[in-house]
Amino acid sequence: GTVAFGFPHPGLDLSRYTLGHVIASAALIAGTAALYGLSVFLKKRPKYYFPAALAAVAALAVAVLYFALPDIYNLLISSLISFFGEQPVTTTVQEARAWSFDAAWATFHWGLLLAAGGAATLILQNRKEVNPAHTFVLVWTAIILGSTAAHVRYEYYLAVNIALLSAVFAGAVLGATWKEVAPLLRKGSADSARPAAGRAEKREEPPKKKGKKGARAADAPKAKSRKRDQPDYLKVGGFVLVAALTLLFAGTSFQGNLDLANSAKYSGMDSQWMEALEWMGENTPDPGVDYYAIYDPETFTYPEESYGVMSWWDYGHWITFISKRIPNNNPFQHGVAGPNGSAVYLVSTSEEAANRILDNIGTRYVVTDYQVVMGKFHAPATWADPNDTGGLRFQPVFFVPMGSGSAGYQAMQFYNQDYYMTMVSRLHNFDGSMTEPTTGSVLYVEYVEPEMANASYPVITSAQEMNTTAAAAAAAAYNLNAPAGSHATVLNLHYDYQADSILQPLERVPALKHYRLVHETPQNIYGNVGEGGPDLKAVKIFEYVPGATIRGEGVIEVPIATNTGREFVYRQESENGLFVVPYATSGWSGEVRATGPYRIAGTGQTFDVTEEDIQQGRTIN
C-alpha cells in the first residue's frame, strides 16, 4: 500500500512514510523464512542448538550491517531504542511515559491476574510437550510487555495478549475442574425437580426364604455399602474463583469502556481554550492560507501576510482547528525542539533571545495558559535542555528534614528567580509588566551539594523565613565564606505547597517591551477569592509588536483594563535613557486597552502613543 502511494519523505526514518517501511517489512518476511528454515534444519538436534544458532546468526547479521550497510544498521538500532528505550523528553509526553502499577491496574485490573495465570499455564504445558503456538504467544507477550513497561501507549497492543492469556487460564482451570462441579450442578437440578413427598411410599418387601423344616433362614450378611464419592472442594473453589475473576474482568472492562465513551462525549476540549481560540479566529488578521486547500510541499510558499502563533505543542491542533491559524508547533512535536523551538522560547530568560526566535519563524501572537506555568512547566524546560530533566534549573529539588529531631528527609520542589524570569512566567504571571519582589516571606536556605551529602539532591541544613531583601543579603554574606560544598540561596515554595507563589518573584522582574495582552479568558484559576485576592486568568493571548520608543529616565506607567474587567498598571524601567512600550493609548480598537496616557513616575511628563507608532516602531519624542 505504501509503495502504491509513493514515499513523500526521504531517508529511512520509520516515523515517516519512507522507504524504511518497505525494507523493514521485507526484512521481517525474510527473517521469518530464515527462522523457519533454521528450525527445520536443527529439528533433530539437541534443543540448545537452536538458541545458540540464533545468537550466532544475530551477531553475524549485526556485524555485516554495521560495516556494509550502516544506514540500515542505524535504522534498526534507533528503532529499537525508540521502541524499548526512554529519553528525557519522552517523560514529558503522557502516553510515552513509563508504565506504572497504578496505570496497569486501572487499565487491565483483574485481567493482570488472569493473564499471569495464562502465561504460567503455557509454560507448564510446554515443559511437558513443546508447542510452537504456545511459545510464539509467550515470546510475543514478553516483547509487548517490555515495550509497554517503557511506554504506556503500547497498552493498546498488550490488550490482545491480556485477553488471550486470560482466556487460556480461564479455559484451563474451568476445564480441569468441571468434572467436580458438574455433579453438584446436576444434583442441584435433580433435587429441585423431584416433587416433595407428602407421605412415605409403601415398599414391597421380597419374600423371606425359609430354612429346613420351616425354620426361618438367617439373614444373608449385607454387603458393606460404598460411600458416595465426595467432590474435591479445592477444585470446586478454584472453579468458582476463576469464574468470578473472569466475570469481574469482563464486567469492569465493559464499564470502563462506557465511562470512557461518556467522558469523551461530555468533556472534550477545555472551555477556556475554546473561548480564547474562538476569539482569536474572529479577531486576528487572516494569515492568507486557505484552511481547506491542498498544497504542494515542493512549490508552496507562505503569503506575505501569513504569521505563526507561539504556544506549547499540546495546543497546536486546537489552534489549527478552532482558530484556523498557523501554530509554530503541534502534538507531532514539530517545532518544539531546536534553537527556534517553542521549548527554548518559553523558558528563555532573555527577551532579546526570545524575540529572535519569533522573528526567525515569523510569529505574531503568543498564547499562554496556567498549566504551562504550573503543572506542565517541566515539559518545555526538559525539551529545551534534555540534560535538565524536570526543569531543575528553574524549580530545584532539595532534601528537607522531615522535622526537628527526625533523621528522615523528604524531597521538596521550590522556585528560584530563574523561574520568574522565563518568558512564559513573565507573560502569563505578570502580563509582561515589571514586577517588584514579593512583600511576603521567602526562604533563606543553606545546603550542601549532593556529592558532599551522598544524595541525589542537595540537602538543606538550615532554613529560615525572611523578607526578600534580608534573605538576599544573608545568602550573599554566607556564600563569601561558605565551607567547601556548601552554599546559601533564596527560594520560594512550589505551587504544590503555596498556590499563588508563582506570582511572587524573589527579585525584580523586568518588563517585556514588545508584548501586549490582547485577550484573556474569564476564569480566575484561584476561584472566587474576593477583592485583593490573586487573580490569574486561565488562558491569555499576547501580540508581539515592534513597540514605540520614548526617551526618558525612571519608570514609565500606563493603566490597562482587560476584556474581563481586570485592571493592572503596565510598568517599565528605562534602559540607556529609553523606554520601548507596547500599548497604544489612542487609535487602538482592541478590547484590552490603555485607560490613560503613559506617565513617567515622579514627574509630570505624560505621553500619547498611537497604534501607528506601535506598529511602525516610531520614536515619539
Backbone torsions as a table, in degrees:
resi	resn	phi	psi	omega
1	GLY	NA	-41.9	179.2
2	THR	-64.2	-39.6	-179.9
3	VAL	-62.1	-38.1	-177.9
4	ALA	-63.4	-34.1	-177.8
5	PHE	-94.9	-5.1	178.2
6	GLY	86.1	-178.8	-177.2
7	PHE	-122.3	98.7	-175.9
8	PRO	-70.5	-16.1	-177.2
9	HIS	-118.1	140.7	178.6
10	PRO	-77.7	172.8	176.0
11	GLY	81.8	-162.7	-175.2
12	LEU	-123.8	15.5	-176.4
13	ASP	-61.2	125.2	-179.1
14	LEU	-79.7	-10.2	177.7
15	SER	-83.3	-3.4	176.5
16	ARG	-131.1	171.3	178.7
17	TYR	-80.8	94.9	-178.1
18	THR	-131.9	177.4	176.5
19	LEU	-63.7	-17.9	179.6
20	GLY	-58.4	-32.4	179.2
21	HIS	-66.0	-39.7	178.7
22	VAL	-65.9	-43.9	179.8
23	ILE	-63.2	-43.4	-179.4
24	ALA	-63.8	-42.3	179.7
25	SER	-66.0	-43.1	178.9
26	ALA	-63.7	-39.8	178.7
27	ALA	-65.2	-36.0	178.7
28	LEU	-65.2	-43.1	178.7
29	ILE	-65.2	-46.1	-180.0
30	ALA	-63.4	-39.7	179.2
31	GLY	-64.6	-39.1	177.8
32	THR	-63.1	-44.2	178.4
33	ALA	-63.4	-40.0	-179.9
34	ALA	-65.4	-41.5	178.8
35	LEU	-64.2	-39.6	178.6
36	TYR	-64.3	-45.7	179.0
37	GLY	-61.5	-40.0	179.4
38	LEU	-65.4	-40.1	-179.9
39	SER	-66.3	-37.7	177.7
40	VAL	-66.8	-42.2	-178.5
41	PHE	-63.8	-35.5	-176.0
42	LEU	-101.7	16.7	-172.3
43	LYS	-59.4	-40.9	-176.0
44	LYS	-98.5	10.6	178.1
45	ARG	-92.0	167.8	175.9
46	PRO	-56.4	150.5	-172.6
47	LYS	-61.0	-32.2	-175.8
48	TYR	-73.1	-10.8	178.8
49	TYR	-62.5	-40.2	-174.4
50	PHE	-65.3	-53.6	178.2
51	PRO	-62.4	-34.2	178.0
52	ALA	-65.5	-41.6	178.6
53	ALA	-65.4	-39.1	177.7
54	LEU	-60.3	-45.6	-179.7
55	ALA	-62.0	-41.0	-179.4
56	ALA	-66.8	-43.9	179.5
57	VAL	-64.2	-41.4	179.6
58	ALA	-62.7	-44.3	179.4
59	ALA	-62.8	-41.4	179.2
60	LEU	-65.1	-42.2	-179.5
61	ALA	-64.0	-42.1	178.9
62	VAL	-62.8	-42.3	179.9
63	ALA	-63.8	-43.9	-180.0
64	VAL	-63.3	-45.5	-179.6
65	LEU	-64.6	-39.1	-177.2
66	TYR	-62.5	-41.9	-175.9
67	PHE	-91.5	-37.4	-173.7
68	ALA	-93.2	-36.7	-176.5
69	LEU	-131.7	72.0	-175.6
70	PRO	-62.0	-31.6	179.1
71	ASP	-64.4	-42.9	178.4
72	ILE	-66.7	-40.0	178.5
73	TYR	-60.3	-47.9	179.6
74	ASN	-63.1	-36.1	177.4
75	LEU	-60.6	-47.1	-178.1
76	LEU	-66.5	-44.7	-177.7
77	ILE	-65.6	-45.6	-179.5
78	SER	-64.2	-35.6	178.8
79	SER	-68.4	-39.8	177.7
80	LEU	-63.7	-41.9	-179.6
81	ILE	-65.3	-42.6	-179.1
82	SER	-68.7	-29.0	-177.6
83	PHE	-81.4	-41.2	-175.6
84	PHE	-108.3	-20.7	-173.9
85	GLY	-91.6	-177.3	-180.0
86	GLU	-144.3	132.5	177.0
87	GLN	-111.4	160.1	-177.7
88	PRO	-54.3	-40.1	-176.4
89	VAL	-69.0	-24.4	-179.5
90	THR	-70.0	-19.8	177.5
91	THR	-69.8	-14.1	179.0
92	THR	-90.6	-8.2	-179.8
93	VAL	-103.6	119.0	-170.9
94	GLN	-56.3	-46.0	-176.0
95	GLU	-77.3	-9.9	-180.0
96	ALA	-102.0	3.7	179.8
97	ARG	-75.7	163.2	179.1
98	ALA	-66.6	150.0	179.4
99	TRP	-70.1	147.8	174.4
100	SER	-127.3	162.0	179.6
101	PHE	-62.8	-39.7	179.9
102	ASP	-61.4	-42.6	179.3
103	ALA	-66.5	-40.2	179.7
104	ALA	-63.3	-44.8	-178.5
105	TRP	-68.3	-37.7	179.4
106	ALA	-62.3	-31.3	-177.7
107	THR	-87.8	-46.9	-170.7
108	PHE	-111.4	-17.3	178.6
109	HIS	37.1	-118.3	-172.6
110	TRP	-64.7	-17.9	177.4
111	GLY	-63.3	-27.0	177.9
112	LEU	-63.3	-42.0	179.2
113	LEU	-67.2	-44.0	-179.9
114	LEU	-64.8	-40.7	-179.7
115	ALA	-65.9	-39.0	176.6
116	ALA	-61.4	-40.8	175.9
117	GLY	-64.1	-37.7	178.1
118	GLY	-64.7	-41.7	177.7
119	ALA	-63.3	-42.8	178.1
120	ALA	-62.5	-38.2	179.0
121	THR	-62.1	-46.0	-179.7
122	LEU	-65.7	-37.8	178.7
123	ILE	-63.9	-44.7	179.5
124	LEU	-64.1	-41.6	179.4
125	GLN	-65.9	-35.0	179.7
126	ASN	-73.5	-23.2	175.7
127	ARG	-69.9	-29.9	177.6
128	LYS	-80.3	-45.1	-178.9
129	GLU	-153.4	122.3	-176.9
130	VAL	-66.6	129.5	178.4
131	ASN	-123.5	113.9	-177.0
132	PRO	-56.6	-36.6	-179.5
133	ALA	-64.7	-41.9	178.8
134	HIS	-65.2	-42.3	178.8
135	THR	-61.4	-41.8	178.3
136	PHE	-59.3	-45.9	-178.9
137	VAL	-62.7	-40.9	-179.3
138	LEU	-66.2	-44.3	179.5
139	VAL	-66.1	-44.5	178.1
140	TRP	-57.7	-45.4	-179.4
141	THR	-64.6	-40.9	-179.6
142	ALA	-61.8	-41.1	-179.5
143	ILE	-67.0	-47.1	-178.8
144	ILE	-67.8	-35.4	177.8
145	LEU	-64.9	-41.0	178.0
146	GLY	-64.0	-41.5	179.6
147	SER	-68.9	-35.5	179.0
148	THR	-69.1	-35.5	176.8
149	ALA	-61.4	-31.6	179.4
150	ALA	-83.4	-36.1	-176.6
151	HIS	-139.2	115.8	-173.8
152	VAL	-62.8	-21.4	-176.8
153	ARG	-65.6	-18.5	179.8
154	TYR	-79.4	7.4	173.7
155	GLU	-57.1	-33.3	-177.9
156	TYR	-70.9	-19.3	169.8
157	TYR	-80.9	-41.6	-176.6
158	LEU	-66.2	-23.6	-178.4
159	ALA	-56.6	-36.5	179.4
160	VAL	-63.8	-44.2	-179.4
161	ASN	-66.3	-40.3	179.1
162	ILE	-61.5	-45.4	-179.6
163	ALA	-64.8	-43.0	-177.8
164	LEU	-65.4	-48.3	-178.9
165	LEU	-67.7	-33.8	176.1
166	SER	-62.7	-41.8	178.5
167	ALA	-65.4	-38.8	178.4
168	VAL	-60.7	-46.8	-177.7
169	PHE	-67.9	-46.1	-179.7
170	ALA	-61.2	-43.3	179.7
171	GLY	-63.9	-40.8	-179.1
172	ALA	-65.7	-45.7	-177.7
173	VAL	-69.5	-46.2	-178.6
174	LEU	-64.7	-37.3	178.1
175	GLY	-67.1	-38.7	-177.5
176	ALA	-74.6	-23.7	-175.5
177	THR	-106.7	-3.2	-174.5
178	TRP	-63.1	-35.2	-178.9
179	LYS	-62.0	-28.6	178.7
180	GLU	-82.1	-27.7	-175.9
181	VAL	-87.7	-35.4	-175.2
182	ALA	-57.2	-46.3	179.1
183	PRO	-59.9	-36.6	179.0
184	LEU	-64.9	-39.5	178.8
185	LEU	-68.0	-40.1	179.1
186	ARG	-66.9	-40.6	179.4
187	LYS	-62.6	-43.8	178.9
188	GLY	-62.7	-37.4	179.5
189	SER	-68.4	-40.9	-179.4
190	ALA	-67.8	-40.6	-179.9
191	ASP	-62.8	-37.8	-179.0
192	SER	-73.8	-24.5	-178.6
193	ALA	-86.1	-23.7	-177.0
194	ARG	-72.3	127.4	180.0
195	PRO	-69.4	147.3	178.7
196	ALA	-71.5	127.5	-178.3
197	ALA	-77.9	126.6	179.0
198	GLY	-78.0	-28.6	178.9
199	ARG	-148.3	159.7	-178.5
200	ALA	-71.9	136.2	178.3
201	GLU	-75.8	142.1	179.4
202	LYS	-78.5	125.3	-178.1
203	ARG	-97.3	140.1	177.4
204	GLU	-88.9	119.0	-176.9
205	GLU	-88.6	142.5	178.1
206	PRO	-68.2	149.8	179.7
207	PRO	-63.2	142.0	-179.6
208	LYS	-82.5	139.3	178.8
209	LYS	-79.8	143.4	177.9
210	LYS	-104.1	146.9	177.6
211	GLY	-85.0	-170.5	179.0
212	LYS	-62.1	147.4	177.9
213	LYS	55.0	36.1	173.9
214	GLY	75.0	1.0	179.2
215	ALA	-71.8	149.0	-179.7
216	ARG	-73.9	130.1	-179.1
217	ALA	-73.7	145.9	177.9
218	ALA	-67.4	142.3	178.7
219	ASP	-61.1	136.6	177.6
220	ALA	-67.5	143.0	179.8
221	PRO	-62.3	132.9	-178.7
222	LYS	-78.2	139.4	176.2
223	ALA	-68.5	143.4	-179.3
224	LYS	-65.2	121.7	-176.2
225	SER	-66.9	139.2	-179.7
226	ARG	-83.3	130.2	-179.1
227	LYS	-67.5	140.9	178.1
228	ARG	-65.0	134.9	-179.3
229	ASP	-61.8	130.2	177.6
230	GLN	-92.1	143.9	178.2
231	PRO	-70.0	155.5	175.0
232	ASP	-82.4	100.4	-173.3
233	TYR	-67.8	-21.4	175.1
234	LEU	-65.1	-42.8	177.9
235	LYS	-68.9	-37.9	177.5
236	VAL	-61.9	-42.0	177.7
237	GLY	-62.9	-39.9	177.1
238	GLY	-62.3	-40.8	178.0
239	PHE	-60.1	-48.6	-177.8
240	VAL	-63.7	-42.8	-177.7
241	LEU	-63.5	-48.5	-177.9
242	VAL	-67.7	-39.1	177.3
243	ALA	-61.6	-41.3	179.4
244	ALA	-65.7	-43.6	178.8
245	LEU	-62.7	-39.4	179.6
246	THR	-64.1	-43.7	178.2
247	LEU	-65.9	-38.5	177.0
248	LEU	-62.9	-43.6	179.7
249	PHE	-60.3	-47.5	-179.6
250	ALA	-65.2	-43.0	-177.5
251	GLY	-67.0	-46.0	-179.3
252	THR	-68.1	-33.6	176.8
253	SER	-65.1	-43.7	179.4
254	PHE	-64.1	-42.9	179.1
255	GLN	-65.1	-37.6	177.4
256	GLY	-62.2	-39.5	177.5
257	ASN	-64.5	-40.6	177.9
258	LEU	-63.6	-44.0	-179.9
259	ASP	-62.4	-41.0	179.6
260	LEU	-63.9	-42.1	179.2
261	ALA	-63.9	-41.8	-180.0
262	ASN	-67.1	-39.9	-179.9
263	SER	-66.7	-37.0	178.2
264	ALA	-67.8	-33.1	-177.9
265	LYS	-72.1	-38.8	-171.9
266	TYR	-107.4	0.3	179.1
267	SER	-111.9	-90.3	177.8
268	GLY	73.0	-141.2	-172.5
269	MET	-71.5	144.4	178.2
270	ASP	-61.0	131.7	-174.8
271	SER	-65.0	-33.3	179.8
272	GLN	-68.8	-39.5	175.6
273	TRP	-66.8	-39.1	178.1
274	MET	-59.3	-45.5	-180.0
275	GLU	-62.2	-44.7	-177.4
276	ALA	-65.2	-43.3	-175.6
277	LEU	-76.9	-30.1	172.5
278	GLU	-64.0	-40.5	176.5
279	TRP	-62.2	-44.3	-178.8
280	MET	-61.0	-41.8	-179.6
281	GLY	-64.3	-27.0	-176.5
282	GLU	-98.0	-17.8	-169.6
283	ASN	-126.0	9.7	175.6
284	THR	-118.7	156.3	-176.2
285	PRO	-61.0	145.4	175.5
286	ASP	-66.0	127.6	-178.9
287	PRO	-74.3	-2.6	175.2
288	GLY	81.2	13.4	179.1
289	VAL	-114.7	120.5	-179.2
290	ASP	-66.0	119.4	-175.7
291	TYR	-62.5	-32.9	-173.5
292	TYR	-98.3	-2.2	-177.6
293	ALA	-78.9	158.7	175.1
294	ILE	-106.9	128.6	-174.0
295	TYR	-116.2	147.9	176.2
296	ASP	-87.1	116.5	-177.1
297	PRO	-63.3	-19.7	-179.1
298	GLU	-78.2	-28.4	-174.0
299	THR	-116.4	-10.9	-174.1
300	PHE	-70.7	137.5	170.8
301	THR	-133.7	144.0	-179.9
302	TYR	-70.7	139.9	175.7
303	PRO	-67.0	162.1	-174.8
304	GLU	-61.1	-33.4	-176.2
305	GLU	-82.9	-1.9	-177.2
306	SER	-72.7	156.9	179.3
307	TYR	-156.2	164.4	179.4
308	GLY	-107.8	166.5	177.7
309	VAL	-121.6	121.7	-180.0
310	MET	-89.5	131.4	173.4
311	SER	-162.1	-172.2	174.9
312	TRP	-84.4	155.5	-170.1
313	TRP	-65.4	-22.5	178.4
314	ASP	-54.3	-30.7	-169.9
315	TYR	-104.2	5.4	-175.5
316	GLY	-61.0	-45.8	-179.4
317	HIS	-67.2	-35.1	177.1
318	TRP	-61.5	-44.1	-179.9
319	ILE	-61.2	-42.0	179.3
320	THR	-65.7	-48.0	-171.8
321	PHE	-75.9	-44.3	-174.9
322	ILE	-84.5	-49.9	-174.5
323	SER	-87.2	-17.1	-173.5
324	LYS	58.1	39.8	177.5
325	ARG	-116.8	169.8	-172.1
326	ILE	-100.1	106.7	177.9
327	PRO	-75.6	147.3	175.7
328	ASN	-72.8	-19.2	179.7
329	ASN	-152.8	165.2	-175.6
330	ASN	-152.1	176.8	-177.1
331	PRO	-64.9	-4.0	169.9
332	PHE	-81.6	4.5	-177.2
333	GLN	65.7	16.0	173.6
334	HIS	-71.1	130.8	177.1
335	GLY	79.8	14.5	-178.6
336	VAL	-92.7	-51.4	-175.8
337	ALA	-91.4	175.8	177.2
338	GLY	91.9	170.0	-175.4
339	PRO	-64.0	-24.5	178.2
340	ASN	-107.4	16.8	-177.4
341	GLY	-79.8	162.1	-179.4
342	SER	-65.0	-30.5	-179.0
343	ALA	-63.1	-49.4	179.9
344	VAL	-62.6	-39.8	-179.9
345	TYR	-62.0	-50.4	-172.2
346	LEU	-64.8	-32.9	-177.9
347	VAL	-102.7	7.0	176.5
348	SER	-64.0	139.1	177.5
349	THR	-102.3	10.0	179.1
350	SER	-123.9	121.6	177.8
351	GLU	-64.3	-37.7	-179.1
352	GLU	-61.5	-44.2	178.9
353	ALA	-66.0	-39.6	179.0
354	ALA	-65.3	-40.0	179.4
355	ASN	-63.2	-36.8	178.9
356	ARG	-62.5	-36.0	177.8
357	ILE	-63.3	-47.3	-179.4
358	LEU	-63.9	-37.9	178.0
359	ASP	-66.0	-39.7	-177.7
360	ASN	-65.6	-33.6	-175.2
361	ILE	-110.1	7.2	173.0
362	GLY	68.6	52.3	-176.8
363	THR	-101.3	141.5	178.6
364	ARG	-118.4	-29.0	-177.8
365	TYR	-126.0	149.9	176.3
366	VAL	-126.8	128.5	179.1
367	VAL	-114.9	125.9	180.0
368	THR	-120.8	160.8	173.1
369	ASP	-145.6	165.9	-173.8
370	TYR	-66.2	-26.3	-178.4
371	GLN	-67.6	-35.3	-178.4
372	VAL	-72.1	-26.0	176.2
373	VAL	-89.8	-4.2	-179.7
374	MET	-123.6	-100.5	-172.0
375	GLY	-65.7	-28.0	-178.6
376	LYS	-97.3	2.2	-174.3
377	PHE	-59.0	-34.2	-178.5
378	HIS	-60.2	-26.4	-175.2
379	ALA	-68.0	-57.4	177.3
380	PRO	-62.5	-31.9	178.7
381	ALA	-63.7	-39.7	179.7
382	THR	-72.3	-41.7	178.6
383	TRP	-65.0	-33.9	179.4
384	ALA	-68.7	-34.8	179.5
385	ASP	-145.8	94.6	-177.7
386	PRO	-57.9	-19.4	176.8
387	ASN	-77.6	-11.4	-179.8
388	ASP	-107.7	61.7	-177.0
389	THR	-60.5	126.2	179.3
390	GLY	86.9	-2.5	178.3
391	GLY	70.6	39.2	-177.9
392	LEU	-65.3	-19.1	176.7
393	ARG	-62.9	-31.4	-175.7
394	PHE	-105.2	-32.4	-179.6
395	GLN	-132.0	76.7	-173.6
396	PRO	-67.6	154.9	177.2
397	VAL	-110.1	134.6	177.3
398	PHE	-127.2	152.0	168.0
399	PHE	-84.8	128.3	-175.8
400	VAL	-119.4	134.9	176.2
401	PRO	-56.6	138.5	-175.6
402	MET	-74.6	-16.5	178.5
403	GLY	167.9	165.0	-179.9
404	SER	-64.1	132.1	-179.6
405	GLY	82.8	-4.6	-179.5
406	SER	-94.7	141.2	178.6
407	ALA	-90.9	-3.0	-176.9
408	GLY	-88.7	156.7	178.0
409	TYR	-130.3	151.2	173.7
410	GLN	-128.6	146.5	179.4
411	ALA	-81.0	130.6	178.4
412	MET	-132.4	145.5	179.8
413	GLN	-102.8	145.0	-178.4
414	PHE	-133.8	174.1	170.8
415	TYR	-110.7	140.2	168.5
416	ASN	-111.4	-179.8	-175.2
417	GLN	-64.8	-28.6	179.5
418	ASP	-58.9	-35.0	177.9
419	TYR	-60.0	-46.3	-176.8
420	TYR	-68.4	-19.0	-178.7
421	MET	-89.8	-6.1	179.5
422	THR	-68.0	154.0	-178.7
423	MET	-61.0	-41.9	-177.0
424	VAL	-66.2	-34.6	177.5
425	SER	-72.2	-44.2	-178.7
426	ARG	-63.9	-34.3	177.8
427	LEU	-75.5	-59.6	-170.3
428	HIS	-75.3	-42.2	-175.9
429	ASN	-78.7	-33.9	-170.8
430	PHE	-121.4	7.9	177.8
431	ASP	58.4	22.6	-179.5
432	GLY	76.9	4.8	-177.5
433	SER	-92.7	152.8	174.2
434	MET	-62.5	133.5	-176.1
435	THR	-129.4	130.7	-179.5
436	GLU	-79.3	159.9	177.7
437	PRO	-59.2	154.7	-180.0
438	THR	-60.1	145.5	175.8
439	THR	-88.0	-6.4	178.1
440	GLY	-84.6	-171.7	-178.6
441	SER	-82.8	145.8	172.4
442	VAL	-124.7	177.8	-176.6
443	LEU	-105.8	121.8	167.6
444	TYR	-93.3	121.8	-176.5
445	VAL	-128.6	145.4	169.7
446	GLU	-112.2	139.0	-174.7
447	TYR	-148.4	163.8	174.9
448	VAL	-113.7	149.1	-178.4
449	GLU	-65.5	155.3	-178.1
450	PRO	-56.3	-39.6	-177.8
451	GLU	-64.0	-37.6	-179.7
452	MET	-70.3	-32.1	-177.4
453	ALA	-96.1	0.4	-177.0
454	ASN	53.9	48.7	-177.3
455	ALA	-135.0	168.1	-179.6
456	SER	-84.2	-19.0	177.6
457	TYR	-130.3	161.2	173.3
458	PRO	-58.9	150.2	-177.4
459	VAL	-113.3	122.1	179.0
460	ILE	-75.6	127.0	179.0
461	THR	-102.5	-20.9	179.4
462	SER	-155.8	141.7	179.1
463	ALA	-145.4	143.8	-178.1
464	GLN	-151.5	139.1	176.2
465	GLU	-80.7	132.6	178.7
466	MET	-146.3	170.3	168.3
467	ASN	-78.6	166.8	-171.8
468	THR	-63.0	-38.1	-178.1
469	THR	-65.6	-48.0	-179.2
470	ALA	-66.0	-38.6	-179.0
471	ALA	-66.0	-42.6	179.4
472	ALA	-63.9	-40.9	179.5
473	ALA	-66.4	-41.0	-179.9
474	ALA	-65.6	-40.0	179.5
475	ALA	-65.8	-42.2	179.5
476	ALA	-63.6	-41.8	-179.2
477	ALA	-66.0	-42.2	-179.1
478	TYR	-64.9	-42.6	-175.3
479	ASN	-68.9	-18.3	177.5
480	LEU	-66.1	-34.8	-177.5
481	ASN	-129.6	34.2	-176.6
482	ALA	-71.1	141.8	174.4
483	PRO	-61.4	158.5	179.7
484	ALA	-58.1	130.8	178.7
485	GLY	82.5	2.1	179.9
486	SER	-116.6	148.7	-178.4
487	HIS	-149.4	169.1	173.1
488	ALA	-131.1	150.2	179.5
489	THR	-154.9	174.1	178.6
490	VAL	-116.5	130.8	-176.2
491	LEU	-132.5	161.9	170.9
492	ASN	-123.3	153.2	-179.4
493	LEU	-64.3	146.7	175.5
494	HIS	-69.6	157.5	-177.8
495	TYR	-62.7	-21.0	176.6
496	ASP	-61.3	-27.6	-177.0
497	TYR	-106.8	-25.2	177.9
498	GLN	-145.9	104.6	-166.9
499	ALA	-59.9	-36.9	-175.6
500	ASP	-94.3	13.9	-179.4
501	SER	-65.4	-22.0	178.8
502	ILE	-67.5	-13.9	-179.6
503	LEU	-99.5	6.4	-172.2
504	GLN	-124.3	83.5	-177.7
505	PRO	-67.4	158.8	-178.9
506	LEU	-87.4	-24.2	177.1
507	GLU	-137.6	174.0	178.4
508	ARG	-63.1	135.9	175.7
509	VAL	-105.6	118.7	-178.3
510	PRO	-65.9	158.2	177.9
511	ALA	-75.0	153.4	169.5
512	LEU	-89.6	135.2	-170.9
513	LYS	-94.4	-15.9	-170.7
514	HIS	-124.6	21.6	-177.6
515	TYR	-131.9	130.3	176.4
516	ARG	-128.2	139.7	176.5
517	LEU	-69.9	130.8	178.5
518	VAL	-119.0	-15.0	178.1
519	HIS	-166.1	146.0	172.5
520	GLU	-143.1	152.4	-178.9
521	THR	-83.3	159.5	-171.5
522	PRO	-74.1	-23.3	-171.6
523	GLN	-73.4	126.6	170.6
524	ASN	-87.9	120.7	-174.3
525	ILE	-66.1	-17.1	178.9
526	TYR	-90.5	1.9	178.2
527	GLY	81.4	-160.5	-178.9
528	ASN	-87.1	87.1	-174.1
529	VAL	-94.6	-4.4	179.0
530	GLY	82.7	175.2	-177.6
531	GLU	-65.2	133.4	-179.9
532	GLY	90.4	-10.5	178.6
533	GLY	-81.3	168.2	179.7
534	PRO	-63.7	140.6	-178.9
535	ASP	-135.2	101.4	179.9
536	LEU	-126.7	118.3	-177.0
537	LYS	-77.4	155.1	-173.2
538	ALA	-68.4	-46.0	-176.6
539	VAL	-132.3	138.1	178.7
540	LYS	-132.4	146.1	177.6
541	ILE	-119.9	127.7	179.4
542	PHE	-117.9	146.7	174.1
543	GLU	-104.8	134.8	177.6
544	TYR	-90.3	117.6	-172.2
545	VAL	-128.4	157.4	177.0
546	PRO	-62.5	-40.5	-180.0
547	GLY	84.9	150.8	178.1
548	ALA	-101.4	147.9	-177.9
549	THR	-102.2	133.7	176.0
550	ILE	-124.2	129.3	177.2
551	ARG	-81.6	137.2	178.8
552	GLY	164.4	172.7	-179.9
553	GLU	-126.2	148.4	176.2
554	GLY	108.6	-140.3	-178.6
555	VAL	-123.8	126.4	178.7
556	ILE	-102.8	145.4	-175.2
557	GLU	-136.1	150.1	172.1
558	VAL	-148.2	132.6	179.7
559	PRO	-77.9	138.3	-177.5
560	ILE	-125.2	137.3	172.4
561	ALA	-118.7	129.1	-176.7
562	THR	-91.5	174.0	179.5
563	ASN	-66.7	-18.2	178.6
564	THR	-93.0	-1.7	-177.6
565	GLY	92.5	-3.3	177.3
566	ARG	-71.1	143.3	-180.0
567	GLU	-122.3	139.9	173.4
568	PHE	-150.5	168.1	179.0
569	VAL	-111.4	120.9	174.2
570	TYR	-78.9	125.8	-177.2
571	ARG	-126.9	143.8	179.1
572	GLN	-147.3	138.1	176.9
573	GLU	-93.0	140.0	-177.9
574	SER	-66.5	152.9	176.8
575	GLU	-134.5	118.6	-176.7
576	ASN	56.8	37.3	176.9
577	GLY	75.8	18.4	-177.3
578	LEU	-134.6	147.2	167.2
579	PHE	-116.1	139.5	170.5
580	VAL	-118.3	111.9	-169.7
581	VAL	-110.8	145.5	-174.8
582	PRO	-101.6	-15.8	-174.9
583	TYR	-99.2	136.8	173.8
584	ALA	-88.0	143.4	175.8
585	THR	-100.2	-7.3	175.5
586	SER	-154.2	156.2	178.7
587	GLY	77.4	11.4	-178.5
588	TRP	-114.4	128.8	-175.5
589	SER	-106.1	8.8	-179.3
590	GLY	-69.8	167.0	-176.0
591	GLU	-85.5	-17.2	170.1
592	VAL	-99.6	117.7	-171.1
593	ARG	-143.1	157.5	174.1
594	ALA	-74.6	138.2	-179.7
595	THR	-104.5	11.8	178.1
596	GLY	-169.9	178.0	-179.2
597	PRO	-79.2	166.8	170.3
598	TYR	-69.8	143.3	-179.3
599	ARG	-140.3	129.6	174.5
600	ILE	-81.7	118.8	-174.1
601	ALA	-57.9	137.5	177.7
602	GLY	82.0	1.6	177.6
603	THR	-129.8	172.6	176.9
604	GLY	-95.3	8.9	-175.3
605	GLN	-77.6	128.8	175.0
606	THR	-128.7	155.8	-176.4
607	PHE	-141.9	139.0	172.5
608	ASP	-103.8	130.9	-177.9
609	VAL	-123.4	122.6	-179.0
610	THR	-86.2	164.5	176.8
611	GLU	-63.3	-34.5	177.7
612	GLU	-65.4	-37.8	176.1
613	ASP	-59.5	-42.3	-178.6
614	ILE	-64.7	-48.3	-174.5
615	GLN	-73.4	-28.9	-179.2
616	GLN	-91.5	-6.7	180.0
617	GLY	66.6	38.5	-175.0
618	ARG	-79.8	156.1	168.4
619	THR	-97.6	125.3	-168.5
620	ILE	-101.7	-3.4	177.6
621	ASN	-145.0	NA	NA
